[in-house]
Amino acid sequence: WLRWRRPLAPVVTTSRGVVTHRHGWLLSLTDERGNTGWGEAAPELGHRTPESVRSHLAELFSAPVPDDALAVAARVAGLPVPPWVQHAAEQAMLELVALRQGQTVAQLLTDTPTTMTGLHALVNDAAAAQAAVAAGARAVKLKVGAQPWSNDVRRVREVRDAVGPSIGIRLDANIFFAPLPPEAIARVVD
């Protein structure tokens, strides 16, 4: 594991508190042929550190990395580790499989890989959303759940009015609304 940490701009307030930095780890796996696959793990606040899941990963990697994407998915599914660790393990193993086959991971997963994908911009308000769209963002992401629900609904509506109907809006509540079904949240915001 290689640890990374970077400051967030803007600082983000989530349902779990104020976040000033984002941190995570890079997982590298090198096979017997010298190929190296990389995976990134970026946990949410309060999750276990990689040290607490090393034994699970050691067990996962005690056998050779499979030679196809479906076998990789089967190996990773159900690991008794947080999803962010599963994600890193799957990324690293898929890259190894792709390298062995002389492909990119995108080519490994589909016959018609996309050459470009749109990203979202993390914003706090309508003005930041407008600036992000002006800079080329096709979607914006708002952290919700740290304020009263009525304030979050107002912020989402302000952002929608500012960016128009063609820009995607993503809401991230850091599991604050976990007991509510997504349809219920969508009805309130809509």
Disulfide bonds with the S-S distance in Angstrom:
none
